């Protein structure tokens, strides 16, 4: 894995994935959690956090064997977390001895190894997530065949949270999918926020690095991490949780509990002031150090004044200290009443040391008793009586005449009260170190927020790529799906989800060889996978692979005997062995395991189509009631009506299947066959040409087109198609017979006789057709039904 392919460090992306997956698990969106956990595990396969999260998601989804396969690695690579998850899986599977052994090993490892890993902080969801509720409501409506309600619920879920993969899969199942750019608009590249404390960064700062704010829900947000989300062109962070009133719990950004306390104090300070300097003006927020008296409370006793400090106190700050603490006494009654004997005395003396004054004065020496008396007056609140008697009162007013001076002087005194540094020089700038430290912290917070935004955009863009492939597969645009998968990162292409999608895309295209290779790769990566195995078993049925199909059926039955995929595989095996009664029993068992499994009803209809057409029609109609977009059921109904010679009904159902799957050559060939029987040879030939163009390797449509060409007396084109079919299927008697007929029509008697002899050897039952062909005239195309049987 090349680290250069990631826009930010993998640690930041991993943290965002962890928060996202845990939020999905907290909302019971286990299918979505499995999807994102697989993406995370593909990025960091050597990370135990990714392995544990993937196994936990699979276990919560009910995929116990796949979860066990993830954590059941070599003992030297296992950690205590792997052993604990292994114990959970074994407990679900009833392997209690293995579970006990795993727990014992985990306890030994924890006893000898100090835990150094810390999980990302997150707040538990206290109420149901609205997006998750809409998603589950849509899933129930989909199973209940309430398609309109299901589509509305899924769209509402995606509006609240665009990262819910289950809602997107529900829309895919319904087939009502807009373009990906409309559903998930692309995002602009994030920019770094300004670092000045008065800029917009303090108002709209991103979430902290602790995980709270983006994927991790907050208690006040009811567990919804994307509440109020509206994706539009002006939205910069479409899947970042909006800010709520108040501040987040973060130590690396401005929105921290310390800043919240400081802001609260400033509001109370302003409301209690009576100076005209604050009326009608807006005071800018001032960031204070964490060691300020407002946040830290009373100072330790070691900061109290000593005798040498008293001797060095200048007279000017002493006179000012009478007035300034009075303001504090009026504005901070709660703080002073909580600790009146320690904090006030410390503040009054520390304020003296923080003021700049000439070093020598006749009032410079002050006794300890005088300081105590002043503190007593401050505590009693009667210091205002003696204020006019001080000789420097007027000079104090002149120095603090500016309206903004009152707030700034109090802030300086609070900063200096807890500062262990010596008094500042008279000409030195005030509080020179604090702004620089604030600027550095703001820069660090801005950088952290920027990296989180970049990681969020990376995950969002990755989800959009997967959504594009899934949408193309749902719309049966198989080649578009494969093209979209080619654009995925290399690390994601070798995952079970991607390979399974590749297999289904090739299967829909009729490319069974490529589909088989993809499904074999899926079984190698995830041997205990159940999802999509019903498609794989049907693929093996088409390829006539009884041994592989038998092995697959046994494994699926051992993994989960209550899964419909296992019973469908067993039914396909019996169908391949021409045991239709047993196959129907297995398909019926699959519908009992999952009444919403439309594929099992469809396979039951195909098994009964040769014996009881009415029963087959019932099975196909039941499948369509479960899933109206199951094109195989529409195809089955069209086949039934075609055998009943109900051509209009047959063409209607075939065309409905084509609307769902427009790139299926077999369906186009069926529509062309109905058109041919209606006498529309030109329309039938156009449909066959289109079908051959979609799938040149499809033997059925090419054979049907050859027959149309023979009836149109285009013998050279017919010979070309039939020779192509003979090269791929030399043992097909119907192809050989049609080729012999065409050579006889063009006057090549020797070639025709050779091919008729081959057809007789391949199928002795075709002697009647051969004799009938020899009795016909050379310029007669013969009966189209001569190739049947």
N, C-alpha and C positions, 0 to 999 in steps of 0.2 A: 504494500500500500504506500503510495507516494504522498507524503504530507503536503506537497506543493499543490495538490488538487483541491485542498480545502482553503476557503477564503480566510479563516481564522484558525486558531489552534484547535486540535481535535478535542482537547479537554473542555473547551467552551461548548462545542457541538455536542459532546457527550452529555454535558450537564443539561442542555436543553432537551435532548432526547429523553433523559431520565425523568425530567419534570413532566414532559408530555405523556410518557407511558404511564407514570404513576397517576396522573390526573385521569386518564382513561380508565385505569383499573378502579380508582375510587368512584367513578361514575358508572361502573359495570359495563363499560364499552370494551369488552374483552377482545372482540374481533379486531377492533381498531388498535388496541394495545398490542396484539400479536403482530399486526402489520408494521407498526413503528418499531417495535422491539426487534423484529427481523432486520429492518433497515439499520438499526443501531448495531446489532450484532455483526452485520456484514461489514460495517466500518471498523469495528474494534473486536475482532475475534479472539484476541489474546487478553481482552479485558474480562475479569471475573464479574464486574458490575454488569456488563452487557450480557454475559452468559446467564447470570442469575435473573436478570430482568426478562430475558427471552423465555427462560424456563418457567418463571412465575406466570407470565402471560399465557403460555400454552397450558399450564396446569389450570389456571382460572377459566380458560376456554373449554376445558374438558378433554384436551388432547394430552392424556397422561403419558402414554408411551413416547410421543415426541418430546415431551418435557424431560422424561427420564433419559432419553437418548442425548439430550443437550448436556446434562450434568454428569452423566455416567461416563466420565473420561478416565484416563489412567490415574492411579492413586497418587502418584507424585505430582500431578498437576491439579489435583483437587484441593480446594480450600474448605474451611468449615461451612461456608455458605453453600457450596456444591453438595456437601454431605447432608446438610439439613434439607435441601430441596430434594435430594435423592430419597431421603427418609419419607418425605411427604408423598412423593410419587409411589413409593413402595407401599405406603400405608393405604393409599387409594386403591392400589391393585391387589391388596390383601397379602402382600409379602411382608408380614410383620417381623419375621426374623431378620431379613435384610434391612428393614427400617431400623430395628434396634441396633444392629451392628453399625449402620451409618451414623446414628446418633451417638453411639459410644465413641466412634472415631472422632466425631466433631467435638465432643466434650473434651477428649484428650488433647486435641489440637488447640482448643481455646484455653485449656489450663496451662499449656507450655508456651503459648505464643500470645504476646500482647496485641490487642486489636488496634490496628493503625488506620483502618479505613473508616471514614465517616460519611454516612449517607447524607444526601442533600436534604436540607430542611424543607418541610412542606407542612401546610396546615390542612388538617383533615376537613373533609366536606361536611358541613353541618345540616345541609338541606339538599333536596334533589336538584340536580343540574337541569335547567330548562331545556338545553340543547339535547342532553341525553334522553330526557323524557320524550321530546318530539321524535327522536330517532327510534326509540323502542315502540312508540305509538305507530310510527310508519311501518315498522317491521310486522307488527300485529295486523295492521290493515292490509299489508301485502299478502300475508298468509290467509287472511279472510277474503281475499279477492276484492278488496275495496281500493281499487287502483287510484282513483282520484284523490281520496283522502290520504293514501300512502304517499303520493307524490307531494302533496301539500306539506305533510309532516316532515318529510325528508328535506324539502327546501327550507322550511323554517329552522330545522336543525342546522343546516349548513349556513344559514344567515347568521345564526348565533355563534356558531363555531365551525369555520370552514375546514378544520382539521379532522372532523369526525369521518373516518373512512367508511364506516358502516352505512352512514346516510348516503354517501356517494355510491356505494355498491347497490343500495336499494333503488336509487334512480337508474342505475345501469340495468337492473333487472326489469324495471318498468319500461325502459326504452325511451323515456322522455328526458333526454339529455340535451341541454344546450351546448354550445361550443365551450371548450375548456377555458378560453380567454374570457368568456362571459361569466362562467361559473366561478373561476378562480383567476381574477385579473392579475397580470404580471405586476410585480412591485418594482419601484425604482430603487437604485442602490442607496443604502443608508448613508447619511452624512453625520459627521461628528457634531455633537451638540456644543454650543458655546459654553465656555468654562466660567464666565463671570457670574458671580452669585446673584446678580440682578437680572440676568438674561433669562431666556426661556428655558434654559436647562433646569433651573430650580422649579419651574412650573410644570414641565413635561418631561422630567427625567425618566430614564428607562428603569427597568427592574434591577434589583441588586444581584450580585453574583451568588447570593445564597439560594437562588431558585424561586424566590417569592416574586410574583409579579407577571410572569409571562405564561408559563404552563402550570405553575403551582397555584391553586385557588386560595383565596383569602377567606377568612371567616365572614367578613362583611359582604362578600360577593356571592355567598351561597354556593361556593364551589365552582362557579362558572368563570372560566378563565378568559372568555371572549364575550362577556356581556356587553350588549349595546354595539356590537361590531357591525359596521357597514362598509362594505368594500366599494370604494369608488376611486376615481382618479386622484382625488386629493388626500386619500388616506395614506399616511406614510407607514404606519405600523398596523397592517390589517388584522394580524392575529396576535397582537399584544393586548393584554387586558387593560382597558382604560383606567385612568386614575379615579379613585374614589375620594370623597371628602376625607381629609386626614392625610397621614403620612405612613409610609411603609416601614417595616422593621428591617432596616439595613444599616450596616456599619461602613459601607464603602461608597455610599451616595449621600446626597444632601437630605433625602427624605428619611431621616433617622429619628428614633424616639427622642434623642437629645435635642435635635433641632426643633422638634415638635414642642418640647417643654420650653425651650427658649422663646419660641414664637408666642406661646401662651402667656408667658411672663410679660413680653413686650406689649401685648394687647391690654393686659391689666394695668401695666405701667402707664400707658397712654390714657386710658380711661380715667385714672385717678389723678392725673396731673391737672393743675388749674392754671398753668402758665399760658399766656396767649400765644406762645411760640408754637404750640401744637394745634391750635385751632385753624381749621381750613387748610392744613398742609398735610402732605403725605410723607411720612418718614420712611426712608428706604430700610429694608431689612438688613440687619447687621449680624454677621456670623460670628459667634463667640467660640473661644476654645472650649474643649471638653472639660477643662479644669476650672472653668468659671464658677463663681460662687452660686450663681443661679441654678446651675445644673448639679453641682457636686454637693450642695448643702453646706453645713457648718464645716469650717476648716479644722484640721487636726491641731492638737494643742502645741505641737512643736513649732507652729508658725506664730505663736504669740510673741509679743514684743519683749525684749530683754532690756536690761539697764543700759548697755552701750547704745542700743538703738534709740532709746529715749533721749539720751544726751545729744544725739546728732539730729534730733528733729528740728526743723526750721520753724520759725514763728508763723510764716505765711500759711503753710498748710494747716497749722493748728487752728487758725482762725477760720479757715474755710471748712475744716472738718466739722465744725459745729453746725453749719448750714446744710452741708450735703447729707450727712446721716439723717438729718431731720426729714429730708425728702424721702429717704429710704424707709424711715419709720412710718411715714404715711402711705407709702406705696407697697410695702411688703409686710403687712401685719401678720399674715399666716406664718411666714418664715421666721420672724422674730419671736413670735409666741411659742414656736416649737422648740427653740433653743436660745433663750434670751441671754444666757450667761456666758455663752462661748462665742457665738457668731458675731454679735454686735461689737464686742470689745475687739475682736480680731479685725473686723472690717474697719473700725475707726482708726486703729493704729496702722494698719496696712495702707490705708488711704493716705496717711501722712507721709509714709515713705515713698509713695508713688508720685508725689507732686514735685515739680521743679521749682526751686527757690534759691536765693543767694545763700552761700554757705555760712555767712556770719550775720548775726543780728543780736540786738540786746535782749530780745524775747526768745532766743533760741533755746535756752535751758529751761526745761519744764520738769517739775517734780512728778514723782509717781502718783502722789495724792491728787494732784490737779487732774491728771489723766483719769483717775478713778472717778473724781467728782463729775467730770464731763460725761463719762460713760453712764453714770447714774442719772444725770439729767436726760441723756438720750433715751435710756430705758423708760424713764417716767413720762416722756413725751412733753417735758416742760422746757426744752431747750429753746424754743422760740421766744420765750420771755427775755432771755439774756442776749439774744442776737443783736438788738439795736445798741447795746452798750459796748460792743466791740469797736475799737478804733478803726479797724480796717474793713468795716462793713461796706462803706461806699465804694472802696476800691474793689472789693469782691463783686459788687454789682456791675461795675464797669467792665470787669474782665468777662463776666458771663452775660453781657448785654445781648449778644447774638441769640436769636431764637433757637437755633439748633445746638447751642452750646450745652444746654441742660442735659439733653439725652446723651451726648457724646461724653461729657464729663462723668456721668454715672457709669457708662460702659467702661471707661478707662479705669475708674476706681475699682469696679468689679474684677477687671482683668488683673489689676495690680495687687488686689487683695490676696490672691493665691499664688502670686509669682514669687519664687524664691530668689530671683535675681536682685542685685543691688539697685538702688534708686537710679533713675535715668538722669543723664546730664541735662542741664537746663536748655541747651540748644539742640538736643537730639530730637529727631522726629518721633511723634507719639505712636506707640504700638507698631513699631516697624516690623517685628517678626511675625505678628499674627496674620496680616494680609497675605504674606508670602506662603505661609503654611496653608491658609485657606485656598489660595490659588492652586497649590500643588494637589490638595485633596480633590478640588473640583476637576482638575485635569485627569486625575486617576479615575474618578467616578465617570467622567465623560468617556474616557477610553474604555472602561468596563461596559458602560451602556452601549457604546458603539459596537464592541465585539459581540455583545449579546444580540443586537439587531442584525448583524451580519450572519450570525449563526441561525437566527430565526428565519432569515431570508433563504439561507441555504436549505433548511428543512422544508420550507414552503415550496421552493422551486423543485426540490426533489419529489415532493408529493405531486406537484403539477405534472411532472414527467410521467409518473406512474398513473396518474389519472388519465392522461392522454392515451396511454396504452390500453387501460381498462375500458375507456369509452369506445375506442376502435374495436376492441374485442366484443363488447356488448352490442355494438351496431353491426357486427359480423363483417367488418372491414379488416380482414385478416392481414393483408399485406401492410396496411397502415399500422396495425398493431405491431407487427414485426419490425417495421421501420422505426417506430417509437422506442421499442426496446433496444434497438441498436444504439440509440442516443444516450442510454442510461450509463452511469459510471461503471467501469469495469468491475468494481467491487460488488455492485448490486446485480450484475448480470448472472452471477453464479450463486443465486439464492433459490430456494425451492419455489417461492411465489413466481419469480420471473420464468424459470424453466417450465413450470406448469402452464403458465400463460402461453409460452412458446409452443408447447405441445398441443394445447387446445386450438391455437391459431392454425397450426399446420393440419390438425384434424378437420377443422371447418373448411379448409381449402381442399381437402381430399388428398393431401400429401402424407400418406400414412407412414411411410418410411421415416421421414423427418420427425413426425410426431412421436413415433416409437423411440427414437433416440433421445428426444427431449424428456419423455416420461421415464426412461431408464436413468437418466441423469438425476431426475427428481428422486427416484427410489434410492439412488446411491447417497445423495446428500441427506435425505430424511427417510430412512427405511420404514418408519412406522406412520407415515403420512396417510390419512384417510381422505382428505379433501381432493376432489377431482379424480379419484381412482375409478369412479364409475365410467368416466370417459375413457380411461386407459383400458379397462376391461372390454368395453365395446370396440375399441381400436384393435385389441388382440382378436376379437371375434371376426372383425373384417379381414384381418391378416391371416386367419385360419391357423392360430398358434395355440393348440389345445394344451400343450405342456406348460407354456408360460402362463396361460390363463388359469390353469389348475393351481399352479404355485401361488399366483397372486390371490386367488380366492381363498386358499387356505391361510395365507398370511393375514389377510384382512379379517377373516373370521376369528383368528387368534387374537388380533389386536383389539377388536371390539365386536362381539357377536350381536350387539344391538344396533350396529350401524347399517344404514341402508346401502352404503357402498359395498359392504361385504356380501349382502344377499343379492345385489345386482350382479356382482362378479360371478357368484355361484350360478345364478340364473343364466348368464351368458355362456357359462361353461356347459350347462345342460342343453342350451339351445344349439351350441356348436356340435354337440353329440346327438342331435336330432331327438332329444327326449323333451318334448314340448310340455308334457304334463308336469314334470319336475321343474322345468323352467318357470311355468306359470305359478307354481307353488312358491318358488323363491321370490319372484317379483311381487307376489301378493304379500309375502312376509316383509319385503322392503317397504311397501306402502303402510303396513302396520307399524313398522318402526318409525316412519316419518310420513304422516298423511299428506304433507305438502310436497312430497317428492314426485313431481310430474313425470320425471324420466322413467320411473318404474311403471306407471300407468301406460306410457307410450310403448315401452318394450313388451308389456302384456298384450297390447293391441297388435303389435307386429307378430307375436307368436300365434295369435288366433286368426290372423287374416286369411290364412289358407283353409281354415276349417269352418269358421263361423263369422261371416262378414258383419252381421248385426252386433254380435258380441264385441268384435273389434271396434266397430263404430262407437260403442258405449265406452270402451277403454280410452279411445282417443278424445272423446268429448270430456270425459272426466279429467284427463290431463290438461285440456285447455281451460277447464274451470279453475284448476289450480294455478296454471301459468298460461296466460293468453299469448305470450310471446314464444312459446315452445314450438318452433317451426316444424320439428319432427312430427308432432301430433297433427298439424295441418297437412303435412305430406302424407301421413297415414290415412287421414280422412279422404284426401284426394285419390289415393290408391284404391280405397274401398269403393268409392263412387265410380271410379273408372271401371272396376271389375263388374259393377252393377250396370254398366253402360249408361250411367247418368253423367253425360259428358259436361253439361253445364255446371253441375255441382262439382264435378271433378276439377274442371278448370278454375272455378272460383276458389276452391281450397288450395290448389297448387299456386295460384297467384297470391293468395294471402301468405303462403310460405315464402314466396319470392320477395314480397314486400319486407318481410322480416330479415331474410337472408338473401340479399340481392346478388351476392357473388357465388352462389352455390350452383355449380354446373348441372348437378343432377336435377335440381328443382326446375331450372330452365328447360332441361331436356324433357321433363314430364309435361310442362306446359306446351312445348313444341309437339309432343306426341299426341296430346289431346287436340291441338289445332290440326294436326295431320289427319286425325280420324274425322274431324269435322269437314275435311276437304280443303282446308286452307294450307296448301302446300308451300306457298310463298312465305306466309307468316311462320310456318313451322321451320322452314329452312333458315329464316333470319334468327329464330331463337336458337337453333342448333349451331349456327355460326358463332353467335355470341357465347354460347356455352363452351364451344371448343376453344374460343379465344381466352376464356377465363381459365379453363383447365385443359390444356392440350393432352395431358396424359389420361384423361377420363375416357375409359373405353366405351361406356354406355352411350354417351352423347355422340361420340365419333361414329359408332356403329349405326345409330339412328340417322345421322346425317348422311351416311353412305347409302342407306336405303332410300332416303329422299332423293339423292343424286341419281340413283338407279331409276327411280320412277320418272325423274325429269330427263332421262336418257343422257346424262352427263357421265359417261362411263369412265373416262380417264380420271376425273376427280374422284369417282367412287373407288376405282382401283387403288388410287393413292392412299385413301383412308383405310381400305381393307388390308392393304399390304402393311401399313403401319400397325394395325391391330394384330396382324398375324405374327409380326416380329416380336411383339410383346406377349402375345398369348397364342403360341403355336398349337396348343391342344384344344382350342375352342372350336368345336365342330361347326357352329353357326357361322363363324367368320370364314372358315374354309369353304363352306357350302356357298355363301354369298359371293365369294371371290371366284369360285368355279362358274357360277351363273353369269357373272359379268364377263369373264373371258369367253364364254360361249356366245354371249351377245355381241361381242366385238369380233367374233369369227376365229378365235384361237381355240380350235377344237382339241388340240393335243394338250395344251395347258389346262383346259377345262377338265379333260378326262383324268389327268394326273391328280388334280385337286379333288375330284369326286371320289377317286380311289382312296385318297388320304382321309376324306371325310367319312367314308364307309368304315375305314379301320379305326378311326377315333370313336365313332358312335355307330355301331351296327344297327341301332334303332332308326337310323336315318335312311334306310334303304327305300322306304316308301317315298320320301321326298326326292330322292335321287331319280327313281323311276319316273316320277311325275315331271321332273325337270327335263328328262330326256325326251318325254313325249310332247313337250311344248315346242312352239316355234322359236326360232332364234331371235326374232325381233320382238318377242313378247317378254315383257319384264317379269312375268310370272306373278303369282299371288304373293302378297306381302306376308301372308301367314305361313308361307312355306318354311320359314326359318324357326318356327315355334316347335317345341318338342325336343 
